[in-house]
Amino acid sequence: QVQLVESGGGLVQAGGSLRLSCAASKRAYGMAWFRQALGKGREFVSGISWPGANTIYTDSVKGRFTISRENQKDTVYLQMDSLKPEDTAVYYCAGRAPAYQPGREEYEYDYWGKGTQVTVTS
């Protein structure tokens, strides 16, 4: 079993930046970030392969968010720039093992963090 712990969420004004971190208790191969806004379903944001050559993004964050990983620390990051109020959500880290590539669907992931709140004010 892999435990995932997110950190880095907070309150920021539109146009600002935040960096989310996801620390894993041990290696989880394909990793991703999902988010869930109040009253909505959970949606895919970005994913990264093991060891990190392949990254994917949902269209609404392309060019603004960057996913990366530091494998020696079993940590995945989500750098979020040019934040918009519509990015407000709880952000969840997800991992899958032993699949090396990320997926876009929740069912593809075996491990989940508890989430970190991101609030963007206008």
C-alpha positions as semicolon CSV with decimal commas, in nm:
position;residue;x (nm);y (nm);z (nm)
1;Q;0,000;0,000;0,000
2;V;0,120;0,349;-0,088
3;Q;0,021;0,651;0,117
4;L;0,003;0,987;-0,059
5;V;0,008;1,319;0,124
6;E;-0,062;1,647;-0,054
7;S;0,054;1,990;0,058
8;G;0,088;2,341;-0,077
9;G;-0,272;2,444;-0,120
10;G;-0,398;2,781;-0,006
11;L;-0,566;3,108;-0,094
12;V;-0,432;3,312;-0,384
13;Q;-0,552;3,596;-0,603
14;A;-0,626;3,544;-0,970
15;G;-0,307;3,556;-1,172
16;G;-0,103;3,419;-0,885
17;S;0,085;3,092;-0,843
18;L;0,093;2,793;-0,612
19;R;0,299;2,475;-0,608
20;L;0,138;2,158;-0,485
21;S;0,345;1,867;-0,359
22;C;0,251;1,501;-0,322
23;A;0,478;1,288;-0,106
24;A;0,449;0,911;-0,145
25;S;0,542;0,661;0,124
26;K;0,708;0,452;-0,148
27;R;0,730;0,446;-0,525
28;A;0,407;0,484;-0,718
29;Y;0,470;0,475;-1,089
30;G;0,219;0,666;-1,300
31;M;0,103;0,969;-1,100
32;A;-0,163;1,232;-1,151
33;W;-0,347;1,526;-1,007
34;F;-0,724;1,543;-1,007
35;R;-0,947;1,816;-0,869
36;Q;-1,301;1,849;-0,744
37;A;-1,485;2,178;-0,724
38;L;-1,776;2,223;-0,486
39;G;-2,083;2,049;-0,620
40;K;-1,900;1,892;-0,913
41;G;-1,740;1,560;-0,992
42;R;-1,370;1,491;-0,970
43;E;-1,182;1,574;-1,290
44;F;-0,840;1,489;-1,426
45;V;-0,587;1,775;-1,427
46;S;-0,246;1,635;-1,517
47;G;-0,045;1,314;-1,515
48;I;0,317;1,205;-1,536
49;S;0,481;0,879;-1,626
50;W;0,762;0,694;-1,448
51;P;1,035;0,811;-1,448
52;G;0,891;1,135;-1,587
53;A;0,939;1,160;-1,964
54;N;0,570;1,173;-2,048
55;T;0,325;1,434;-1,918
56;I;-0,040;1,496;-2,002
57;Y;-0,279;1,780;-1,917
58;T;-0,642;1,862;-1,946
59;D;-0,700;2,141;-2,199
60;S;-0,806;2,402;-1,945
61;V;-0,466;2,402;-1,769
62;K;-0,229;2,359;-2,063
63;G;0,032;2,633;-2,066
64;R;-0,046;2,731;-1,706
65;F;0,024;2,417;-1,499
66;T;0,337;2,204;-1,500
67;I;0,367;1,859;-1,347
68;S;0,704;1,719;-1,245
69;R;0,849;1,456;-1,017
70;E;1,155;1,409;-0,798
71;N;1,198;1,035;-0,795
72;Q;1,465;1,019;-0,525
73;K;1,212;1,179;-0,291
74;D;0,907;0,992;-0,427
75;T;0,743;1,332;-0,470
76;V;0,531;1,478;-0,748
77;Y;0,470;1,848;-0,794
78;L;0,210;2,060;-0,968
79;Q;0,324;2,412;-1,043
80;M;0,017;2,624;-1,104
81;D;0,064;2,966;-1,263
82;S;-0,181;3,226;-1,393
83;L;-0,445;3,086;-1,162
84;K;-0,810;3,159;-1,231
85;P;-1,112;3,151;-1,001
86;E;-1,236;2,845;-1,190
87;D;-0,928;2,657;-1,069
88;T;-1,074;2,666;-0,718
89;A;-1,113;2,307;-0,599
90;V;-0,977;2,038;-0,374
91;Y;-0,675;1,891;-0,549
92;Y;-0,602;1,521;-0,510
93;C;-0,287;1,328;-0,585
94;A;-0,327;0,980;-0,731
95;G;-0,087;0,697;-0,806
96;R;-0,093;0,369;-0,991
97;A;0,132;0,070;-0,967
98;P;0,284;-0,099;-1,148
99;A;0,166;0,094;-1,455
100;Y;0,430;0,336;-1,578
101;Q;0,207;0,567;-1,782
102;P;-0,051;0,807;-1,639
103;G;-0,419;0,774;-1,719
104;R;-0,701;1,026;-1,736
105;E;-0,965;0,825;-1,551
106;E;-1,012;0,780;-1,177
107;Y;-1,053;0,405;-1,203
108;E;-0,700;0,373;-1,339
109;Y;-0,549;0,477;-1,005
110;D;-0,487;0,259;-0,703
111;Y;-0,383;0,516;-0,443
112;W;-0,526;0,853;-0,344
113;G;-0,435;1,133;-0,110
114;K;-0,685;1,317;0,107
115;G;-0,662;1,638;-0,093
116;T;-0,553;1,997;-0,046
117;Q;-0,776;2,300;-0,095
118;V;-0,688;2,561;-0,357
119;T;-0,894;2,879;-0,356
120;V;-0,844;3,149;-0,618
121;T;-1,013;3,485;-0,560
122;S;-1,098;3,735;-0,831
